[in-house]
Amino acid sequence: MQVQVTQADIEKVWRPLTDAEAQVIPGLSNRAWIRVVGAVPGIESYMDVITPATEPLVYPDAVQDVMVSMIIRVLKNPDSARIISQSIDDYTDSRTLDDAVSSGEMYVSPFEVSMLTPAPVVPVYGMYVLGLGGA
């Protein structure tokens, strides 16, 4: 089951998108999904509900949240600028962006991978009685 991110998903957590940004959201959503699948093998099976009584190991909403963060990182700095300067007359404002924003690259961070990786299932140990057929 592929998770999709829409323009509305981005705007809920960030800001209204321009028309040009809105047009690239479907493509960025597909790229983000491909990167999530590559970074977390088995993510599709982790999202499956096996029986009505069981819950998925990873919720699709968590995957979508990670994908939204990935897309916003790209939209914040599409040209991968490290320093942004603006000049008005004789006033200049310069800012240095942090590494996560300045790369402008779409990636799944190590923290996001840990969010999407289910905890290992630990067997329950205890004392058991095995009947040997006697009365």
Backbone as CSV, one residue per row, in Angstrom:
resi,resn,N_x,N_y,N_z,CA_x,CA_y,CA_z,C_x,C_y,C_z
1,MET,0.853,-1.177,0.000,0.000,0.000,0.000,0.898,1.239,0.000
2,GLN,0.907,1.965,-1.085,1.723,3.165,-1.204,1.054,4.327,-0.490
3,VAL,1.821,5.064,0.283,1.324,6.241,0.994,1.548,7.454,0.097
4,GLN,0.569,8.320,0.026,0.650,9.537,-0.778,0.587,10.764,0.120
5,VAL,1.246,11.825,-0.303,1.180,13.116,0.366,0.523,14.083,-0.603
6,THR,-0.415,14.875,-0.103,-1.115,15.850,-0.937,-0.701,17.268,-0.550
7,GLN,-1.112,18.203,-1.364,-0.863,19.621,-1.079,-1.459,19.991,0.281
8,ALA,-2.642,19.493,0.570,-3.299,19.808,1.848,-2.495,19.281,3.038
9,ASP,-1.874,18.114,2.882,-1.053,17.559,3.962,0.121,18.479,4.288
10,ILE,0.746,19.035,3.264,1.878,19.945,3.455,1.390,21.244,4.097
11,GLU,0.281,21.773,3.579,-0.221,23.063,4.072,-0.721,22.990,5.510
12,LYS,-1.136,21.806,5.965,-1.594,21.659,7.355,-0.479,21.931,8.353
13,VAL,0.753,21.605,7.978,1.851,21.723,8.931,2.864,22.810,8.580
14,TRP,2.747,23.424,7.419,3.769,24.386,7.037,3.161,25.722,6.658
15,ARG,2.855,25.915,5.398,2.297,27.167,4.901,1.575,26.896,3.590
16,PRO,0.754,27.868,3.120,0.136,27.681,1.808,1.222,27.601,0.724
17,LEU,1.030,26.707,-0.223,2.009,26.512,-1.287,1.694,27.401,-2.483
18,THR,2.743,27.775,-3.187,2.542,28.508,-4.437,2.048,27.518,-5.489
19,ASP,1.568,28.047,-6.603,1.096,27.174,-7.688,2.224,26.281,-8.206
20,ALA,3.414,26.854,-8.326,4.550,26.071,-8.828,4.903,24.949,-7.851
21,GLU,4.879,25.228,-6.557,5.169,24.195,-5.563,4.098,23.111,-5.564
22,ALA,2.843,23.536,-5.673,1.736,22.580,-5.649,1.813,21.598,-6.819
23,GLN,2.323,22.044,-7.950,2.411,21.172,-9.120,3.429,20.053,-8.944
24,VAL,4.447,20.252,-8.107,5.484,19.236,-7.961,5.223,18.281,-6.795
25,ILE,4.173,18.513,-6.019,3.902,17.669,-4.850,3.684,16.202,-5.231
26,PRO,2.898,15.860,-6.258,2.738,14.434,-6.588,4.071,13.747,-6.916
27,GLY,4.929,14.414,-7.668,6.227,13.831,-7.997,7.116,13.698,-6.772
28,LEU,7.120,14.713,-5.908,7.906,14.631,-4.675,7.375,13.543,-3.754
29,SER,6.052,13.360,-3.756,5.441,12.308,-2.941,5.919,10.931,-3.396
30,ASN,5.947,10.714,-4.700,6.439,9.429,-5.227,7.909,9.220,-4.887
31,ARG,8.716,10.271,-5.032,10.146,10.158,-4.690,10.328,9.853,-3.211
32,ALA,9.537,10.512,-2.365,9.644,10.274,-0.921,9.280,8.829,-0.589
33,TRP,8.228,8.314,-1.219,7.816,6.926,-0.968,8.930,5.955,-1.372
34,ILE,9.534,6.183,-2.521,10.613,5.310,-2.987,11.771,5.321,-1.990
35,ARG,12.086,6.481,-1.457,13.179,6.568,-0.482,12.816,5.898,0.845
36,VAL,11.562,6.006,1.258,11.126,5.331,2.490,11.229,3.819,2.312
37,VAL,10.764,3.315,1.184,10.826,1.871,0.917,12.282,1.396,0.881
38,GLY,13.158,2.207,0.330,14.571,1.843,0.283,15.228,1.882,1.651
39,ALA,14.830,2.830,2.495,15.457,2.984,3.810,14.895,2.012,4.840
40,VAL,13.636,1.606,4.667,12.984,0.706,5.632,12.415,-0.490,4.862
41,PRO,13.260,-1.474,4.574,12.745,-2.654,3.854,11.607,-3.307,4.646
42,GLY,10.559,-3.670,3.950,9.414,-4.301,4.606,8.373,-3.329,5.120
43,ILE,8.528,-2.033,4.814,7.586,-1.034,5.347,6.151,-1.321,4.916
44,GLU,5.966,-1.831,3.702,4.605,-2.118,3.242,3.961,-3.210,4.084
45,SER,4.719,-4.240,4.417,4.154,-5.313,5.252,3.966,-4.847,6.688
46,TYR,4.796,-3.903,7.156,4.628,-3.375,8.510,3.310,-2.615,8.644
47,MET,2.824,-2.043,7.535,1.581,-1.268,7.583,0.335,-2.134,7.432
48,ASP,0.501,-3.398,7.048,-0.645,-4.278,6.843,-1.266,-4.682,8.177
49,VAL,-2.586,-4.755,8.176,-3.317,-5.299,9.317,-3.593,-6.752,8.977
50,ILE,-3.059,-7.658,9.773,-3.151,-9.082,9.452,-4.562,-9.615,9.716
51,THR,-5.102,-9.307,10.870,-6.474,-9.696,11.196,-7.174,-8.473,11.764
52,PRO,-8.496,-8.472,11.800,-9.188,-7.307,12.359,-8.817,-7.020,13.822
53,ALA,-8.341,-8.015,14.536,-8.001,-7.824,15.941,-6.583,-7.276,16.130
54,THR,-5.769,-7.282,15.085,-4.404,-6.790,15.218,-4.268,-5.400,14.619
55,GLU,-3.285,-4.683,15.105,-2.997,-3.363,14.572,-1.704,-3.451,13.768
56,PRO,-1.496,-2.517,12.849,-0.255,-2.561,12.071,0.955,-2.275,12.966
57,LEU,2.108,-2.765,12.551,3.334,-2.490,13.291,3.767,-1.038,13.108
58,VAL,3.453,-0.469,11.948,3.722,0.939,11.659,2.455,1.523,11.050
59,TYR,1.998,2.632,11.588,0.777,3.260,11.075,1.075,4.058,9.810
60,PRO,0.191,3.989,8.819,0.382,4.780,7.596,0.507,6.281,7.883
61,ASP,-0.161,6.769,8.933,-0.046,8.188,9.288,1.383,8.554,9.670
62,ALA,2.098,7.630,10.324,3.495,7.885,10.688,4.360,7.965,9.432
63,VAL,4.091,7.106,8.470,4.833,7.129,7.208,4.551,8.432,6.477
64,GLN,3.292,8.831,6.453,2.923,10.076,5.780,3.583,11.272,6.462
65,ASP,3.659,11.266,7.789,4.298,12.350,8.525,5.772,12.464,8.150
66,VAL,6.457,11.347,8.048,7.868,11.347,7.643,8.004,11.881,6.222
67,MET,7.119,11.453,5.335,7.181,11.910,3.949,6.920,13.412,3.844
68,VAL,5.994,13.930,4.643,5.734,15.373,4.661,7.003,16.117,5.078
69,SER,7.679,15.642,6.122,8.923,16.283,6.562,9.979,16.257,5.467
70,MET,10.078,15.145,4.760,11.050,15.020,3.673,10.757,16.038,2.572
71,ILE,9.486,16.180,2.215,9.098,17.095,1.134,9.312,18.538,1.559
72,ILE,8.995,18.876,2.795,9.188,20.254,3.270,10.676,20.621,3.246
73,ARG,11.548,19.670,3.592,12.993,19.955,3.524,13.403,20.355,2.107
74,VAL,12.827,19.697,1.112,13.146,20.028,-0.277,12.545,21.386,-0.653
75,LEU,11.298,21.629,-0.261,10.629,22.877,-0.640,11.254,24.100,0.039
76,LYS,11.820,23.916,1.215,12.445,25.042,1.911,13.676,25.545,1.172
77,ASN,14.349,24.667,0.460,15.590,25.054,-0.206,15.770,24.251,-1.489
78,PRO,14.972,24.529,-2.503,15.033,23.716,-3.724,16.350,23.844,-4.476
79,ASP,17.084,24.928,-4.265,18.344,25.126,-4.985,19.559,24.708,-4.169
80,SER,19.348,24.137,-2.988,20.427,23.659,-2.116,21.411,24.761,-1.734
81,ALA,20.897,25.959,-1.467,21.756,27.070,-1.068,22.205,26.890,0.381
82,ARG,23.444,27.215,0.662,23.981,27.106,2.023,23.846,28.440,2.754
83,ILE,24.030,29.547,2.035,23.918,30.885,2.619,22.930,31.668,1.770
84,ILE,21.998,32.320,2.426,21.014,33.139,1.720,21.249,34.592,2.094
85,SER,21.405,35.446,1.101,21.618,36.871,1.333,20.557,37.659,0.592
86,GLN,20.054,38.681,1.258,19.098,39.584,0.630,19.612,41.000,0.825
87,SER,19.598,41.797,-0.238,20.074,43.178,-0.159,18.977,44.120,-0.611
88,ILE,18.786,45.150,0.192,17.858,46.225,-0.165,18.622,47.521,0.063
89,ASP,18.857,48.250,-0.997,19.674,49.465,-0.959,21.032,49.150,-0.321
90,ASP,21.329,49.766,0.825,22.623,49.507,1.450,22.518,48.539,2.630
91,TYR,21.363,47.885,2.792,21.162,46.900,3.874,21.264,45.485,3.301
92,THR,22.043,44.648,3.956,22.190,43.257,3.536,21.896,42.340,4.706
93,ASP,21.077,41.342,4.459,20.751,40.340,5.476,21.227,38.988,4.952
94,SER,22.104,38.329,5.716,22.621,37.019,5.330,22.291,36.005,6.406
95,ARG,21.903,34.806,5.967,21.612,33.716,6.894,22.304,32.468,6.407
96,THR,22.852,31.712,7.346,23.422,30.405,7.031,22.426,29.354,7.481
97,LEU,22.085,28.465,6.574,21.094,27.445,6.869,21.754,26.243,7.524
98,ASP,20.986,25.535,8.342,21.548,24.328,8.955,21.656,23.219,7.910
99,ASP,22.364,22.150,8.276,22.644,21.081,7.312,21.387,20.419,6.757
100,ALA,20.360,20.230,7.613,19.157,19.540,7.165,18.447,20.326,6.069
101,VAL,18.442,21.652,6.207,17.769,22.477,5.207,18.690,22.779,4.044
102,SER,19.976,23.030,4.333,20.861,23.509,3.280,21.128,22.474,2.198
103,SER,21.007,21.202,2.528,21.251,20.212,1.486,20.163,20.266,0.422
104,GLY,18.925,20.578,0.833,17.821,20.616,-0.110,17.528,19.262,-0.712
105,GLU,18.166,18.247,-0.170,18.058,16.902,-0.715,16.945,16.139,-0.009
106,MET,16.314,15.252,-0.741,15.282,14.417,-0.142,15.941,13.172,0.441
107,TYR,15.778,12.981,1.729,16.353,11.821,2.394,15.515,11.467,3.606
108,VAL,15.691,10.245,4.089,15.052,9.793,5.320,16.130,9.862,6.395
109,SER,15.900,10.671,7.416,16.911,10.830,8.471,16.986,9.570,9.334
110,PRO,18.082,9.382,10.044,18.179,8.218,10.939,17.048,8.175,11.978
111,PHE,16.651,9.335,12.489,15.543,9.363,13.439,14.248,8.900,12.784
112,GLU,14.021,9.339,11.550,12.804,8.938,10.840,12.807,7.441,10.545
113,VAL,13.963,6.888,10.219,14.058,5.441,10.004,13.686,4.712,11.292
114,SER,14.163,5.213,12.430,13.828,4.554,13.700,12.335,4.656,14.003
115,MET,11.689,5.747,13.574,10.241,5.878,13.765,9.471,4.845,12.963
116,LEU,10.010,4.479,11.808,9.299,3.586,10.891,9.715,2.123,11.034
117,THR,10.652,1.855,11.917,11.100,0.489,12.124,10.451,-0.040,13.394
118,PRO,9.639,-1.084,13.285,8.972,-1.594,14.489,9.969,-2.203,15.461
119,ALA,9.607,-2.132,16.723,10.449,-2.749,17.755,10.442,-4.256,17.558
120,PRO,11.561,-4.901,17.845,11.590,-6.365,17.684,10.614,-7.029,18.645
121,VAL,10.016,-8.100,18.178,9.068,-8.848,19.008,9.873,-9.769,19.916
122,VAL,9.661,-9.583,21.204,10.383,-10.386,22.192,9.459,-11.499,22.665
123,PRO,9.912,-12.727,22.647,9.044,-13.819,23.089,8.763,-13.706,24.588
124,VAL,7.570,-14.126,24.958,7.172,-14.111,26.358,7.624,-15.423,26.995
125,TYR,8.486,-15.300,27.976,8.957,-16.486,28.679,8.129,-16.683,29.935
126,GLY,7.974,-17.911,30.338,7.215,-18.178,31.544,7.225,-19.663,31.844
127,MET,6.401,-20.029,32.774,6.314,-21.429,33.155,5.090,-22.028,32.483
128,TYR,5.256,-23.153,31.884,4.163,-23.796,31.173,4.028,-25.216,31.672
129,VAL,2.822,-25.751,31.589,2.550,-27.134,31.972,2.221,-27.902,30.712
130,LEU,2.918,-28.965,30.470,2.646,-29.811,29.325,2.037,-31.106,29.828
131,GLY,0.828,-31.366,29.420,0.180,-32.631,29.827,0.798,-33.780,29.073
132,LEU,1.095,-34.837,29.787,1.713,-36.007,29.163,0.718,-37.146,28.965
133,GLY,-0.544,-36.824,29.042,-1.560,-37.843,28.779,-2.035,-38.592,30.003
134,GLY,-1.480,-38.350,31.144,-1.931,-39.026,32.375,-3.116,-38.332,32.984
135,ALA,-3.802,-39.004,33.852,-4.975,-38.425,34.497,-4.656,-37.804,35.815
